[in-house]
Amino acid sequence: MSTAVEPLKVVRGSGSELVLDDGRTLIDGISSWWVNLHGHAHPEIAAAIAEQARTLEHVIFAGYTHEPAQQLAERLTALLPERLNKVFFSDNGSTAVEVALKMAWQFWRNQENPARNRILAFENAYHGDTFGAMAAGARSIFFEAFEPLMFDVTRLPYPETWIGDSDVEIKEAQALAALRTLLEDAPEAYAALILEPLVQGAGGMKMARASFVREACDLAREFGVLVIFDEVMTGFGRTGELFAFRKLGFEPDFLCLSKGLTGGFLPMSLTITGERVQEAFRSADLTHTFWHGHSYTANPLGCAAAVASLTLTERVLPMFPSIEERHLAELALGGFKAEKVRVCGTILAMDVPVGTTSGYTNPVGPALRAAFLEDGILLRPLGNTVYVMAPYCTTDAQYDTIYKSLRRRLAAL
Ligand SMILES: *Cc1c(COP(=O)(O)O)cnc(C)c1O
C-alpha cells in the first residue's frame, strides 16, 4: 500500500483504445489483463447484454435453466471434441480451476479409488488466487503468506523455450524423463495433471513446444491420470487457434475457460468435461454428488455476452495467422534489445536482460510500465518479461506504435 501509485481513471473505451479523464488516450496492449478480445465497449456484445437484461437478468441455476446458458453450451460444445461435451458454469478463472480440481479428485473417490489423490502441476504455473488454484500454482511471493494452508502438489520441470533456443531438446527430454520416473514410481498415486497448454501466462509468458506438451499429456494419460487444460488465458484464439489443445492434437479431460469467454464484458467461466467424468457422479449416493455452485452460476447476461463474443471470434479467427506473421516480421527487422524472444499466435514476449535478479519483483517492470504510459500505451511487464497481447481489432498503425515504443524503451534501459 505504501508504494502503490495512484490509479488512472478510465472514462471510455473503444476498439483497442482507452480514454482517460484527463483526455489522454492509451492503446490497450494487454487486452486489460487478457480478457478483452474484440475491443472495448463492442456494440454487438453491448447490445446482446442489453437485450438479455430486458428479458431475464438472472435466475437460480439449480433446477432451472435458460436459453442463453443452453445456447452457449451448445455453441461451444459444437466446436469441441466428443470428449468435451459437458459444461459446468462458474464465475472466474480461479473457480473454473477449483471446479476441475475438485471434480478430478472426487472422480476417483466416487469410484473407490481414493489412493489417486495427488495433483501433478508444472513449475512456474499460475492457476488463480483461490486456495486450490494457489496450491496448483507455483509457490511465489503472491502466495507466501498462505503457504501452510495449501495442499501439496507434485511439481514437474517446465522446459520453457524461445526463438533460437539450442537446448530445447535436452530440457524437454529431461522434463519427460522426470515425469516418467514419477509415474513409474507411483503409477496409482495421481488424480490429475493440470497445465497451461503452450503458454504459461502470469508466470512470465513462458512458452513450450507443442510436441513436448503433447508427449507429457500422452504419458500422463498412459498412466490413467486425468488431464486438465487451464485455457483461462490461452482460450479463444490467443495461441492462434480457437483453443491451444487444437494445436497439440491432444484432447484433455477438462478444459477451463474464462478471461476472453465474454469478450471481456462480464465475469464468467466454464469447466468443460465429458461423459466419462459425469458417469462417476451418476449415483443415488449423495456423497457422490458434486456439491458446488455459486450464486451467479450461468448468469444470463454473461451467457449472452459469451454467445455474442463467440460469434465475433469465429468471424475473426481466419486472420489470426496474420497477427503471428506480423509479430515475426517485426522481429526479423531487429532492434529489440531483449533476450528469449518468443511468439505464440497473437502473443509476443521477450525478457529484459537483468542478470540473476529476474522475476516478478524486478524493478525494471514498473519502470518500463511508466515509460510505455508516456508513449500512450498500456503495457504491464511481468517482472522483466515484456509482452504484447492486444485485442484482435488492433490496427496496423497501433501495432506500429507499440513496436516502436518497445524498441525505443528497451534500448534506453
Ligand atoms: C488469470 C488466470 C487464472 C485465474 O483467473 P481469474 O479470473 O483471475 O480468477 C487462472 N488460470 C490462468 C491460466 C490464468 O491466466
The ligand as an SDF file (V2000), in Angstrom:
LIG
                    3D

 15 15  0  0  0  0  0  0  0  0999 V2000
   -5.9640  -15.4100  -14.9850 C   0  0  0  0  0  0  0  0  0  0  0  0
   -5.7850  -16.8710  -14.9140 C   0  0  0  0  0  0  0  0  0  0  0  0
   -6.4640  -17.6310  -13.9500 C   0  0  0  0  0  0  0  0  0  0  0  0
   -7.3420  -17.0030  -12.8910 C   0  0  0  0  0  0  0  0  0  0  0  0
   -8.4350  -16.3640  -13.4610 O   0  0  0  0  0  0  0  0  0  0  0  0
   -9.2270  -15.2470  -12.6080 P   0  0  0  0  0  0  0  0  0  0  0  0
  -10.4050  -14.9350  -13.4450 O   0  0  0  0  0  0  0  0  0  0  0  0
   -8.2750  -14.0990  -12.4780 O   0  0  0  0  0  0  0  0  0  0  0  0
   -9.5660  -15.8590  -11.3030 O   0  0  0  0  0  0  0  0  0  0  0  0
   -6.2920  -18.9970  -13.9600 C   0  0  0  0  0  0  0  0  0  0  0  0
   -5.5060  -19.5890  -14.8670 N   0  0  0  0  0  0  0  0  0  0  0  0
   -4.8540  -18.8950  -15.8200 C   0  0  0  0  0  0  0  0  0  0  0  0
   -4.0240  -19.6220  -16.8190 C   0  0  0  0  0  0  0  0  0  0  0  0
   -4.9590  -17.5080  -15.8670 C   0  0  0  0  0  0  0  0  0  0  0  0
   -4.2780  -16.8270  -16.7840 O   0  0  0  0  0  0  0  0  0  0  0  0
  1  2  1  0
  2  3  1  0
  2 14  2  0
  3  4  1  0
  3 10  2  0
  4  5  1  0
  5  6  1  0
  6  7  2  0
  6  8  1  0
  6  9  1  0
 10 11  1  0
 11 12  2  0
 12 13  1  0
 12 14  1  0
 14 15  1  0
M  END
$$$$
